[in-house]
């Protein structure tokens, strides 16, 4: 049910996410060493293009990767097919993107 | 062997099971057991076999829930105590009892372009094939497939996604892709990139685990994924 184009998109986003996940985990472990507060996080991220780019790319990659993966699960386990399956994929992808993008925007430039 | 009589359960249709007591013999195969039932207990039992020596690929059945070539499987190796359950191959429509309709399996071979694409005629000289070339070695690794459909029955991706071409068809497409005598590269790559194509494989590896000829369709499918991805980027650039 998955096509070459979706397969390539999922692999590319996986490649993107691998270093981003490690970066994300490393910063989490590093940042909590002396306790953690909302001010501390916002002080680091607000107005920072680098953090906007880091988590912006992460969110886009997650939205694409997760939507394609759940599309496969919905088809093989849930029996969803045809246009409904495509609608499901786009809804998951856009939903994940909206949730993530809103959060990234809130901690950087909002 | 623990007893002189085997308790054999044969699955016939969705809910119908029949029990038979079959005398145990030395070197008895699962196919021998099925044949004994058909010849001595129930002549209406339908099943399929031809060569009895593991070449024709027609006698595969589910044995205790596992797909096997029954003519080369000793019953002593699969007995659970003195009992065994024999059913029709999974993932294929049942015609009757232990005989399944293999049409979907073979239709997918054709759909995967797992057919020879020749460019030469009988008037051309025979093209030399380098036995030691990397492509030939790769192709040779997969050509001993006997079309028994054991891998297809073992594949959970086929079970969840009936459009999926399956391990055997994709492996043959892979051997042809690596065959110097085959000219169907573009056709094969297109055929295995569709909605039922190689990218559906989750690399669970049941095909490779259960192949009676110890072939490795999972790696062949991984090869197809690599080649199709490479050609995807190449075609975008050109």
HADDOCK unambig.tbl for C-alpha pairs under 7 A between the chains (distance, minus, plus):
assign (segid A and resid 1 and name CA) (segid B and resid 195 and name CA) 4.32 0.50 0.50
assign (segid A and resid 1 and name CA) (segid B and resid 196 and name CA) 5.33 0.50 0.50
assign (segid A and resid 1 and name CA) (segid B and resid 200 and name CA) 6.52 0.50 0.50
assign (segid A and resid 2 and name CA) (segid B and resid 195 and name CA) 5.39 0.50 0.50
assign (segid A and resid 2 and name CA) (segid B and resid 199 and name CA) 6.39 0.50 0.50
assign (segid A and resid 2 and name CA) (segid B and resid 200 and name CA) 5.73 0.50 0.50
assign (segid A and resid 3 and name CA) (segid B and resid 193 and name CA) 6.17 0.50 0.50
assign (segid A and resid 3 and name CA) (segid B and resid 194 and name CA) 5.54 0.50 0.50
assign (segid A and resid 3 and name CA) (segid B and resid 195 and name CA) 5.05 0.50 0.50
assign (segid A and resid 3 and name CA) (segid B and resid 199 and name CA) 6.74 0.50 0.50
assign (segid A and resid 4 and name CA) (segid B and resid 193 and name CA) 5.35 0.50 0.50
assign (segid A and resid 4 and name CA) (segid B and resid 194 and name CA) 6.95 0.50 0.50
assign (segid A and resid 4 and name CA) (segid B and resid 199 and name CA) 6.56 0.50 0.50
assign (segid A and resid 7 and name CA) (segid B and resid 199 and name CA) 6.37 0.50 0.50
assign (segid A and resid 8 and name CA) (segid B and resid 229 and name CA) 6.74 0.50 0.50
assign (segid A and resid 76 and name CA) (segid B and resid 160 and name CA) 4.52 0.50 0.50
assign (segid A and resid 76 and name CA) (segid B and resid 161 and name CA) 5.56 0.50 0.50
assign (segid A and resid 77 and name CA) (segid B and resid 160 and name CA) 6.57 0.50 0.50
